[in-house]
Structures are given as C-alpha cells and as structure tokens.
Amino acid sequence: MGNQNFLTSQEIKKLGNEIACLKMIVTFMLKMMGQADAGKVIISMERYIQMLDDKVQAEIFRNTIMQIKAAYSQ
C-alpha cells in the first residue's frame, strides 16, 4: 500500500461522501472484530482524543467517534 495513491476529490460533496464511506468501513470493521476487541479500539481512540492539543480537531474526532459508536450499536 505504500505506493498506492489515494486520490481525494476537491469537491465538498464528494469529499463528504468519501468520509461517510470511511466511517461505514470503520464501523463494519469494528463489528467484525467482536465486541471485546472493538471496545478496546474505541477506548484507545477516545484516549487519543483526550491527548490532542487542538481543541477543534479533538471535537471533530469526538463527534466522528460518537457517530461510529452509534452505528456500531445498531
């Protein structure tokens, strides 16, 4: 994967769709891991957010994790 070039659209709507797709992929990956391991991953992500100095970025990450957790629990 080191040589793979992942092109990202410059259009806001397409970029938003790409991000939504990535959130869905993460959610499906967590579901396939099993509850115990997925819980560990989520806890690790939440700990990482607490260490961020950039409060705006931390809030964006926090909202993203909340969305993934909600989708995971469905």
PyMOL Python script that loads the backbone (N, CA, C, O; Angstrom):
from pymol import cmd

cmd.read_pdbstr("""\
ATOM      1  N   MET A   1       0.812  -1.201   0.000  1.00  0.00           N
ATOM      2  CA  MET A   1       0.000   0.000   0.000  1.00  0.00           C
ATOM      3  C   MET A   1       0.850   1.256   0.000  1.00  0.00           C
ATOM      4  O   MET A   1       0.325   2.340  -0.254  1.00  0.00           O
ATOM      5  N   GLY A   2       2.119   1.154   0.270  1.00  0.00           N
ATOM      6  CA  GLY A   2       2.970   2.324   0.331  1.00  0.00           C
ATOM      7  C   GLY A   2       3.024   3.092  -0.979  1.00  0.00           C
ATOM      8  O   GLY A   2       3.209   4.309  -0.980  1.00  0.00           O
ATOM      9  N   ASN A   3       2.863   2.392  -2.088  1.00  0.00           N
ATOM     10  CA  ASN A   3       2.916   3.047  -3.393  1.00  0.00           C
ATOM     11  C   ASN A   3       1.550   3.456  -3.909  1.00  0.00           C
ATOM     12  O   ASN A   3       1.449   4.101  -4.952  1.00  0.00           O
ATOM     13  N   GLN A   4       0.501   3.089  -3.194  1.00  0.00           N
ATOM     14  CA  GLN A   4      -0.868   3.390  -3.626  1.00  0.00           C
ATOM     15  C   GLN A   4      -1.152   4.867  -3.470  1.00  0.00           C
ATOM     16  O   GLN A   4      -0.863   5.449  -2.424  1.00  0.00           O
ATOM     17  N   ASN A   5      -1.709   5.475  -4.487  1.00  0.00           N
ATOM     18  CA  ASN A   5      -2.079   6.879  -4.439  1.00  0.00           C
ATOM     19  C   ASN A   5      -3.594   6.972  -4.259  1.00  0.00           C
ATOM     20  O   ASN A   5      -4.353   6.648  -5.172  1.00  0.00           O
ATOM     21  N   PHE A   6      -4.022   7.409  -3.097  1.00  0.00           N
ATOM     22  CA  PHE A   6      -5.448   7.544  -2.824  1.00  0.00           C
ATOM     23  C   PHE A   6      -5.877   8.957  -3.184  1.00  0.00           C
ATOM     24  O   PHE A   6      -5.627   9.903  -2.436  1.00  0.00           O
ATOM     25  N   LEU A   7      -6.513   9.091  -4.317  1.00  0.00           N
ATOM     26  CA  LEU A   7      -6.964  10.402  -4.761  1.00  0.00           C
ATOM     27  C   LEU A   7      -8.186  10.829  -3.968  1.00  0.00           C
ATOM     28  O   LEU A   7      -9.087  10.026  -3.725  1.00  0.00           O
ATOM     29  N   THR A   8      -8.217  12.069  -3.574  1.00  0.00           N
ATOM     30  CA  THR A   8      -9.341  12.629  -2.839  1.00  0.00           C
ATOM     31  C   THR A   8      -9.903  13.789  -3.641  1.00  0.00           C
ATOM     32  O   THR A   8      -9.162  14.655  -4.105  1.00  0.00           O
ATOM     33  N   SER A   9     -11.193  13.797  -3.796  1.00  0.00           N
ATOM     34  CA  SER A   9     -11.863  14.844  -4.552  1.00  0.00           C
ATOM     35  C   SER A   9     -11.726  16.193  -3.861  1.00  0.00           C
ATOM     36  O   SER A   9     -11.670  16.269  -2.633  1.00  0.00           O
ATOM     37  N   GLN A  10     -11.674  17.228  -4.637  1.00  0.00           N
ATOM     38  CA  GLN A  10     -11.647  18.586  -4.111  1.00  0.00           C
ATOM     39  C   GLN A  10     -13.052  19.146  -3.923  1.00  0.00           C
ATOM     40  O   GLN A  10     -13.227  20.191  -3.295  1.00  0.00           O
ATOM     41  N   GLU A  11     -14.058  18.452  -4.467  1.00  0.00           N
ATOM     42  CA  GLU A  11     -15.444  18.895  -4.311  1.00  0.00           C
ATOM     43  C   GLU A  11     -15.952  18.510  -2.926  1.00  0.00           C
ATOM     44  O   GLU A  11     -15.782  17.374  -2.484  1.00  0.00           O
ATOM     45  N   ILE A  12     -16.574  19.465  -2.254  1.00  0.00           N
ATOM     46  CA  ILE A  12     -17.027  19.263  -0.883  1.00  0.00           C
ATOM     47  C   ILE A  12     -17.997  18.087  -0.779  1.00  0.00           C
ATOM     48  O   ILE A  12     -17.857  17.263   0.124  1.00  0.00           O
ATOM     49  N   LYS A  13     -18.964  17.991  -1.668  1.00  0.00           N
ATOM     50  CA  LYS A  13     -19.964  16.917  -1.601  1.00  0.00           C
ATOM     51  C   LYS A  13     -19.306  15.552  -1.791  1.00  0.00           C
ATOM     52  O   LYS A  13     -19.614  14.611  -1.060  1.00  0.00           O
ATOM     53  N   LYS A  14     -18.416  15.437  -2.754  1.00  0.00           N
ATOM     54  CA  LYS A  14     -17.734  14.163  -2.978  1.00  0.00           C
ATOM     55  C   LYS A  14     -16.834  13.818  -1.798  1.00  0.00           C
ATOM     56  O   LYS A  14     -16.763  12.659  -1.391  1.00  0.00           O
ATOM     57  N   LEU A  15     -16.156  14.800  -1.252  1.00  0.00           N
ATOM     58  CA  LEU A  15     -15.301  14.583  -0.084  1.00  0.00           C
ATOM     59  C   LEU A  15     -16.137  14.100   1.104  1.00  0.00           C
ATOM     60  O   LEU A  15     -15.732  13.193   1.831  1.00  0.00           O
ATOM     61  N   GLY A  16     -17.295  14.711   1.288  1.00  0.00           N
ATOM     62  CA  GLY A  16     -18.202  14.283   2.352  1.00  0.00           C
ATOM     63  C   GLY A  16     -18.640  12.841   2.171  1.00  0.00           C
ATOM     64  O   GLY A  16     -18.725  12.093   3.145  1.00  0.00           O
ATOM     65  N   ASN A  17     -18.917  12.444   0.939  1.00  0.00           N
ATOM     66  CA  ASN A  17     -19.304  11.060   0.664  1.00  0.00           C
ATOM     67  C   ASN A  17     -18.154  10.100   0.944  1.00  0.00           C
ATOM     68  O   ASN A  17     -18.369   9.002   1.459  1.00  0.00           O
ATOM     69  N   GLU A  18     -16.938  10.509   0.608  1.00  0.00           N
ATOM     70  CA  GLU A  18     -15.771   9.674   0.897  1.00  0.00           C
ATOM     71  C   GLU A  18     -15.608   9.477   2.406  1.00  0.00           C
ATOM     72  O   GLU A  18     -15.316   8.373   2.864  1.00  0.00           O
ATOM     73  N   ILE A  19     -15.797  10.540   3.164  1.00  0.00           N
ATOM     74  CA  ILE A  19     -15.670  10.455   4.618  1.00  0.00           C
ATOM     75  C   ILE A  19     -16.761   9.558   5.198  1.00  0.00           C
ATOM     76  O   ILE A  19     -16.493   8.746   6.084  1.00  0.00           O
ATOM     77  N   ALA A  20     -17.980   9.702   4.706  1.00  0.00           N
ATOM     78  CA  ALA A  20     -19.078   8.844   5.171  1.00  0.00           C
ATOM     79  C   ALA A  20     -18.763   7.375   4.874  1.00  0.00           C
ATOM     80  O   ALA A  20     -19.041   6.497   5.692  1.00  0.00           O
ATOM     81  N   CYS A  21     -18.194   7.121   3.720  1.00  0.00           N
ATOM     82  CA  CYS A  21     -17.810   5.757   3.352  1.00  0.00           C
ATOM     83  C   CYS A  21     -16.756   5.219   4.318  1.00  0.00           C
ATOM     84  O   CYS A  21     -16.839   4.069   4.751  1.00  0.00           O
ATOM     85  N   LEU A  22     -15.779   6.035   4.653  1.00  0.00           N
ATOM     86  CA  LEU A  22     -14.737   5.603   5.592  1.00  0.00           C
ATOM     87  C   LEU A  22     -15.310   5.317   6.973  1.00  0.00           C
ATOM     88  O   LEU A  22     -14.889   4.366   7.631  1.00  0.00           O
ATOM     89  N   LYS A  23     -16.265   6.129   7.421  1.00  0.00           N
ATOM     90  CA  LYS A  23     -16.914   5.885   8.714  1.00  0.00           C
ATOM     91  C   LYS A  23     -17.640   4.545   8.692  1.00  0.00           C
ATOM     92  O   LYS A  23     -17.599   3.791   9.664  1.00  0.00           O
ATOM     93  N   MET A  24     -18.302   4.259   7.582  1.00  0.00           N
ATOM     94  CA  MET A  24     -19.022   2.998   7.454  1.00  0.00           C
ATOM     95  C   MET A  24     -18.038   1.830   7.453  1.00  0.00           C
ATOM     96  O   MET A  24     -18.299   0.804   8.082  1.00  0.00           O
ATOM     97  N   ILE A  25     -16.925   1.971   6.765  1.00  0.00           N
ATOM     98  CA  ILE A  25     -15.916   0.917   6.729  1.00  0.00           C
ATOM     99  C   ILE A  25     -15.385   0.639   8.135  1.00  0.00           C
ATOM    100  O   ILE A  25     -15.256  -0.519   8.532  1.00  0.00           O
ATOM    101  N   VAL A  26     -15.077   1.697   8.889  1.00  0.00           N
ATOM    102  CA  VAL A  26     -14.584   1.527  10.260  1.00  0.00           C
ATOM    103  C   VAL A  26     -15.632   0.813  11.104  1.00  0.00           C
ATOM    104  O   VAL A  26     -15.299  -0.081  11.882  1.00  0.00           O
ATOM    105  N   THR A  27     -16.880   1.197  10.956  1.00  0.00           N
ATOM    106  CA  THR A  27     -17.961   0.565  11.717  1.00  0.00           C
ATOM    107  C   THR A  27     -18.058  -0.919  11.401  1.00  0.00           C
ATOM    108  O   THR A  27     -18.163  -1.740  12.313  1.00  0.00           O
ATOM    109  N   PHE A  28     -18.024  -1.276  10.116  1.00  0.00           N
ATOM    110  CA  PHE A  28     -18.089  -2.683   9.737  1.00  0.00           C
ATOM    111  C   PHE A  28     -16.877  -3.459  10.245  1.00  0.00           C
ATOM    112  O   PHE A  28     -17.005  -4.609  10.665  1.00  0.00           O
ATOM    113  N   MET A  29     -15.711  -2.835  10.208  1.00  0.00           N
ATOM    114  CA  MET A  29     -14.506  -3.496  10.721  1.00  0.00           C
ATOM    115  C   MET A  29     -14.642  -3.776  12.218  1.00  0.00           C
ATOM    116  O   MET A  29     -14.273  -4.851  12.690  1.00  0.00           O
ATOM    117  N   LEU A  30     -15.173  -2.804  12.960  1.00  0.00           N
ATOM    118  CA  LEU A  30     -15.369  -2.992  14.394  1.00  0.00           C
ATOM    119  C   LEU A  30     -16.365  -4.116  14.664  1.00  0.00           C
ATOM    120  O   LEU A  30     -16.171  -4.918  15.578  1.00  0.00           O
ATOM    121  N   LYS A  31     -17.422  -4.171  13.874  1.00  0.00           N
ATOM    122  CA  LYS A  31     -18.420  -5.227  14.059  1.00  0.00           C
ATOM    123  C   LYS A  31     -17.819  -6.607  13.796  1.00  0.00           C
ATOM    124  O   LYS A  31     -18.174  -7.578  14.463  1.00  0.00           O
ATOM    125  N   MET A  32     -16.921  -6.693  12.837  1.00  0.00           N
ATOM    126  CA  MET A  32     -16.315  -7.975  12.507  1.00  0.00           C
ATOM    127  C   MET A  32     -15.269  -8.405  13.543  1.00  0.00           C
ATOM    128  O   MET A  32     -14.954  -9.591  13.648  1.00  0.00           O
ATOM    129  N   MET A  33     -14.739  -7.464  14.295  1.00  0.00           N
ATOM    130  CA  MET A  33     -13.713  -7.766  15.301  1.00  0.00           C
ATOM    131  C   MET A  33     -14.278  -8.516  16.492  1.00  0.00           C
ATOM    132  O   MET A  33     -13.591  -9.338  17.099  1.00  0.00           O
ATOM    133  N   GLY A  34     -15.482  -8.245  16.814  1.00  0.00           N
ATOM    134  CA  GLY A  34     -16.057  -8.790  18.038  1.00  0.00           C
ATOM    135  C   GLY A  34     -16.139  -7.684  19.075  1.00  0.00           C
ATOM    136  O   GLY A  34     -15.390  -6.708  19.026  1.00  0.00           O
ATOM    137  N   GLN A  35     -17.047  -7.851  20.000  1.00  0.00           N
ATOM    138  CA  GLN A  35     -17.374  -6.792  20.952  1.00  0.00           C
ATOM    139  C   GLN A  35     -16.197  -6.401  21.837  1.00  0.00           C
ATOM    140  O   GLN A  35     -15.961  -5.210  22.040  1.00  0.00           O
ATOM    141  N   ALA A  36     -15.458  -7.361  22.365  1.00  0.00           N
ATOM    142  CA  ALA A  36     -14.366  -7.045  23.293  1.00  0.00           C
ATOM    143  C   ALA A  36     -13.257  -6.256  22.602  1.00  0.00           C
ATOM    144  O   ALA A  36     -12.796  -5.240  23.122  1.00  0.00           O
ATOM    145  N   ASP A  37     -12.830  -6.726  21.429  1.00  0.00           N
ATOM    146  CA  ASP A  37     -11.753  -6.040  20.725  1.00  0.00           C
ATOM    147  C   ASP A  37     -12.200  -4.688  20.187  1.00  0.00           C
ATOM    148  O   ASP A  37     -11.435  -3.724  20.215  1.00  0.00           O
ATOM    149  N   ALA A  38     -13.422  -4.613  19.702  1.00  0.00           N
ATOM    150  CA  ALA A  38     -13.935  -3.340  19.195  1.00  0.00           C
ATOM    151  C   ALA A  38     -14.003  -2.317  20.325  1.00  0.00           C
ATOM    152  O   ALA A  38     -13.699  -1.141  20.124  1.00  0.00           O
ATOM    153  N   GLY A  39     -14.400  -2.767  21.509  1.00  0.00           N
ATOM    154  CA  GLY A  39     -14.449  -1.871  22.665  1.00  0.00           C
ATOM    155  C   GLY A  39     -13.072  -1.323  23.001  1.00  0.00           C
ATOM    156  O   GLY A  39     -12.935  -0.149  23.344  1.00  0.00           O
ATOM    157  N   LYS A  40     -12.057  -2.164  22.902  1.00  0.00           N
ATOM    158  CA  LYS A  40     -10.683  -1.723  23.159  1.00  0.00           C
ATOM    159  C   LYS A  40     -10.246  -0.667  22.148  1.00  0.00           C
ATOM    160  O   LYS A  40      -9.593   0.314  22.505  1.00  0.00           O
ATOM    161  N   VAL A  41     -10.608  -0.876  20.895  1.00  0.00           N
ATOM    162  CA  VAL A  41     -10.252   0.089  19.846  1.00  0.00           C
ATOM    163  C   VAL A  41     -10.920   1.430  20.124  1.00  0.00           C
ATOM    164  O   VAL A  41     -10.277   2.475  20.033  1.00  0.00           O
ATOM    165  N   ILE A  42     -12.192   1.405  20.457  1.00  0.00           N
ATOM    166  CA  ILE A  42     -12.930   2.644  20.728  1.00  0.00           C
ATOM    167  C   ILE A  42     -12.341   3.360  21.939  1.00  0.00           C
ATOM    168  O   ILE A  42     -12.177   4.580  21.920  1.00  0.00           O
ATOM    169  N   ILE A  43     -12.026   2.616  22.980  1.00  0.00           N
ATOM    170  CA  ILE A  43     -11.410   3.230  24.171  1.00  0.00           C
ATOM    171  C   ILE A  43     -10.070   3.865  23.808  1.00  0.00           C
ATOM    172  O   ILE A  43      -9.756   4.961  24.272  1.00  0.00           O
ATOM    173  N   SER A  44      -9.286   3.186  22.987  1.00  0.00           N
ATOM    174  CA  SER A  44      -7.993   3.741  22.557  1.00  0.00           C
ATOM    175  C   SER A  44      -8.181   5.028  21.758  1.00  0.00           C
ATOM    176  O   SER A  44      -7.426   5.986  21.926  1.00  0.00           O
ATOM    177  N   MET A  45      -9.193   5.045  20.889  1.00  0.00           N
ATOM    178  CA  MET A  45      -9.462   6.253  20.101  1.00  0.00           C
ATOM    179  C   MET A  45      -9.895   7.398  21.011  1.00  0.00           C
ATOM    180  O   MET A  45      -9.488   8.542  20.808  1.00  0.00           O
ATOM    181  N   GLU A  46     -10.712   7.098  22.004  1.00  0.00           N
ATOM    182  CA  GLU A  46     -11.162   8.139  22.935  1.00  0.00           C
ATOM    183  C   GLU A  46      -9.994   8.675  23.768  1.00  0.00           C
ATOM    184  O   GLU A  46      -9.933   9.872  24.052  1.00  0.00           O
ATOM    185  N   ARG A  47      -9.074   7.802  24.159  1.00  0.00           N
ATOM    186  CA  ARG A  47      -7.876   8.259  24.882  1.00  0.00           C
ATOM    187  C   ARG A  47      -7.017   9.159  24.006  1.00  0.00           C
ATOM    188  O   ARG A  47      -6.472  10.161  24.468  1.00  0.00           O
ATOM    189  N   TYR A  48      -6.906   8.789  22.739  1.00  0.00           N
ATOM    190  CA  TYR A  48      -6.127   9.606  21.798  1.00  0.00           C
ATOM    191  C   TYR A  48      -6.730  11.006  21.692  1.00  0.00           C
ATOM    192  O   TYR A  48      -6.001  11.998  21.675  1.00  0.00           O
ATOM    193  N   ILE A  49      -8.034  11.085  21.622  1.00  0.00           N
ATOM    194  CA  ILE A  49      -8.712  12.379  21.518  1.00  0.00           C
ATOM    195  C   ILE A  49      -8.381  13.254  22.723  1.00  0.00           C
ATOM    196  O   ILE A  49      -8.182  14.460  22.577  1.00  0.00           O
ATOM    197  N   GLN A  50      -8.323  12.659  23.904  1.00  0.00           N
ATOM    198  CA  GLN A  50      -8.019  13.420  25.118  1.00  0.00           C
ATOM    199  C   GLN A  50      -6.615  14.005  25.096  1.00  0.00           C
ATOM    200  O   GLN A  50      -6.349  14.999  25.772  1.00  0.00           O
ATOM    201  N   MET A  51      -5.718  13.403  24.332  1.00  0.00           N
ATOM    202  CA  MET A  51      -4.337  13.879  24.266  1.00  0.00           C
ATOM    203  C   MET A  51      -4.130  14.974  23.223  1.00  0.00           C
ATOM    204  O   MET A  51      -3.071  15.601  23.187  1.00  0.00           O
ATOM    205  N   LEU A  52      -5.121  15.208  22.383  1.00  0.00           N
ATOM    206  CA  LEU A  52      -4.975  16.213  21.328  1.00  0.00           C
ATOM    207  C   LEU A  52      -4.937  17.619  21.921  1.00  0.00           C
ATOM    208  O   LEU A  52      -5.745  17.963  22.784  1.00  0.00           O
ATOM    209  N   ASP A  53      -4.000  18.413  21.454  1.00  0.00           N
ATOM    210  CA  ASP A  53      -3.899  19.801  21.894  1.00  0.00           C
ATOM    211  C   ASP A  53      -4.864  20.715  21.136  1.00  0.00           C
ATOM    212  O   ASP A  53      -5.347  21.710  21.676  1.00  0.00           O
ATOM    213  N   ASP A  54      -5.133  20.367  19.895  1.00  0.00           N
ATOM    214  CA  ASP A  54      -6.022  21.167  19.047  1.00  0.00           C
ATOM    215  C   ASP A  54      -7.469  20.846  19.419  1.00  0.00           C
ATOM    216  O   ASP A  54      -7.970  19.770  19.091  1.00  0.00           O
ATOM    217  N   LYS A  55      -8.133  21.763  20.092  1.00  0.00           N
ATOM    218  CA  LYS A  55      -9.494  21.530  20.595  1.00  0.00           C
ATOM    219  C   LYS A  55     -10.514  21.369  19.477  1.00  0.00           C
ATOM    220  O   LYS A  55     -11.466  20.601  19.613  1.00  0.00           O
ATOM    221  N   VAL A  56     -10.323  22.088  18.370  1.00  0.00           N
ATOM    222  CA  VAL A  56     -11.249  21.971  17.239  1.00  0.00           C
ATOM    223  C   VAL A  56     -11.143  20.574  16.641  1.00  0.00           C
ATOM    224  O   VAL A  56     -12.155  19.924  16.378  1.00  0.00           O
ATOM    225  N   GLN A  57      -9.915  20.119  16.427  1.00  0.00           N
ATOM    226  CA  GLN A  57      -9.709  18.781  15.878  1.00  0.00           C
ATOM    227  C   GLN A  57     -10.236  17.719  16.849  1.00  0.00           C
ATOM    228  O   GLN A  57     -10.842  16.736  16.423  1.00  0.00           O
ATOM    229  N   ALA A  58     -10.010  17.913  18.131  1.00  0.00           N
ATOM    230  CA  ALA A  58     -10.492  16.963  19.128  1.00  0.00           C
ATOM    231  C   ALA A  58     -12.015  16.851  19.084  1.00  0.00           C
ATOM    232  O   ALA A  58     -12.561  15.752  19.188  1.00  0.00           O
ATOM    233  N   GLU A  59     -12.697  17.974  18.931  1.00  0.00           N
ATOM    234  CA  GLU A  59     -14.162  17.955  18.872  1.00  0.00           C
ATOM    235  C   GLU A  59     -14.654  17.242  17.612  1.00  0.00           C
ATOM    236  O   GLU A  59     -15.642  16.510  17.661  1.00  0.00           O
ATOM    237  N   ILE A  60     -13.980  17.451  16.502  1.00  0.00           N
ATOM    238  CA  ILE A  60     -14.346  16.766  15.255  1.00  0.00           C
ATOM    239  C   ILE A  60     -14.148  15.263  15.420  1.00  0.00           C
ATOM    240  O   ILE A  60     -15.011  14.479  15.027  1.00  0.00           O
ATOM    241  N   PHE A  61     -13.021  14.856  15.998  1.00  0.00           N
ATOM    242  CA  PHE A  61     -12.760  13.443  16.238  1.00  0.00           C
ATOM    243  C   PHE A  61     -13.808  12.866  17.180  1.00  0.00           C
ATOM    244  O   PHE A  61     -14.320  11.772  16.944  1.00  0.00           O
ATOM    245  N   ARG A  62     -14.130  13.597  18.248  1.00  0.00           N
ATOM    246  CA  ARG A  62     -15.110  13.135  19.230  1.00  0.00           C
ATOM    247  C   ARG A  62     -16.468  12.904  18.554  1.00  0.00           C
ATOM    248  O   ARG A  62     -17.120  11.891  18.806  1.00  0.00           O
ATOM    249  N   ASN A  63     -16.887  13.826  17.711  1.00  0.00           N
ATOM    250  CA  ASN A  63     -18.163  13.675  17.003  1.00  0.00           C
ATOM    251  C   ASN A  63     -18.128  12.479  16.060  1.00  0.00           C
ATOM    252  O   ASN A  63     -19.115  11.752  15.940  1.00  0.00           O
ATOM    253  N   THR A  64     -17.005  12.272  15.396  1.00  0.00           N
ATOM    254  CA  THR A  64     -16.866  11.139  14.479  1.00  0.00           C
ATOM    255  C   THR A  64     -16.947   9.825  15.239  1.00  0.00           C
ATOM    256  O   THR A  64     -17.625   8.896  14.801  1.00  0.00           O
ATOM    257  N   ILE A  65     -16.260   9.739  16.375  1.00  0.00           N
ATOM    258  CA  ILE A  65     -16.296   8.521  17.185  1.00  0.00           C
ATOM    259  C   ILE A  65     -17.712   8.270  17.700  1.00  0.00           C
ATOM    260  O   ILE A  65     -18.161   7.124  17.742  1.00  0.00           O
ATOM    261  N   MET A  66     -18.414   9.328  18.090  1.00  0.00           N
ATOM    262  CA  MET A  66     -19.807   9.170  18.544  1.00  0.00           C
ATOM    263  C   MET A  66     -20.678   8.589  17.440  1.00  0.00           C
ATOM    264  O   MET A  66     -21.515   7.723  17.693  1.00  0.00           O
ATOM    265  N   GLN A  67     -20.480   9.066  16.213  1.00  0.00           N
ATOM    266  CA  GLN A  67     -21.260   8.551  15.081  1.00  0.00           C
ATOM    267  C   GLN A  67     -20.951   7.079  14.819  1.00  0.00           C
ATOM    268  O   GLN A  67     -21.852   6.280  14.563  1.00  0.00           O
ATOM    269  N   ILE A  68     -19.665   6.731  14.887  1.00  0.00           N
ATOM    270  CA  ILE A  68     -19.268   5.346  14.675  1.00  0.00           C
ATOM    271  C   ILE A  68     -19.824   4.447  15.772  1.00  0.00           C
ATOM    272  O   ILE A  68     -20.300   3.347  15.492  1.00  0.00           O
ATOM    273  N   LYS A  69     -19.768   4.912  17.026  1.00  0.00           N
ATOM    274  CA  LYS A  69     -20.305   4.125  18.147  1.00  0.00           C
ATOM    275  C   LYS A  69     -21.810   3.919  17.984  1.00  0.00           C
ATOM    276  O   LYS A  69     -22.321   2.832  18.252  1.00  0.00           O
ATOM    277  N   ALA A  70     -22.513   4.951  17.548  1.00  0.00           N
ATOM    278  CA  ALA A  70     -23.962   4.828  17.352  1.00  0.00           C
ATOM    279  C   ALA A  70     -24.276   3.826  16.255  1.00  0.00           C
ATOM    280  O   ALA A  70     -25.184   3.008  16.396  1.00  0.00           O
ATOM    281  N   ALA A  71     -23.521   3.889  15.156  1.00  0.00           N
ATOM    282  CA  ALA A  71     -23.743   2.950  14.061  1.00  0.00           C
ATOM    283  C   ALA A  71     -23.370   1.536  14.477  1.00  0.00           C
ATOM    284  O   ALA A  71     -24.027   0.576  14.075  1.00  0.00           O
ATOM    285  N   TYR A  72     -22.318   1.401  15.280  1.00  0.00           N
ATOM    286  CA  TYR A  72     -21.876   0.095  15.760  1.00  0.00           C
ATOM    287  C   TYR A  72     -22.945  -0.568  16.634  1.00  0.00           C
ATOM    288  O   TYR A  72     -23.158  -1.777  16.549  1.00  0.00           O
ATOM    289  N   SER A  73     -23.597   0.207  17.450  1.00  0.00           N
ATOM    290  CA  SER A  73     -24.561  -0.355  18.397  1.00  0.00           C
ATOM    291  C   SER A  73     -25.900  -0.709  17.749  1.00  0.00           C
ATOM    292  O   SER A  73     -26.738  -1.346  18.385  1.00  0.00           O
ATOM    293  N   GLN A  74     -26.109  -0.312  16.517  1.00  0.00           N
ATOM    294  CA  GLN A  74     -27.378  -0.625  15.829  1.00  0.00           C
ATOM    295  C   GLN A  74     -27.417  -2.064  15.375  1.00  0.00           C
ATOM    296  O   GLN A  74     -28.405  -2.498  14.782  1.00  0.00           O
TER     297      GLN A  74
END
""", "prot")
cmd.dss("prot")
cmd.show_as("cartoon", "prot")
cmd.util.cbc("prot")
cmd.orient("prot")
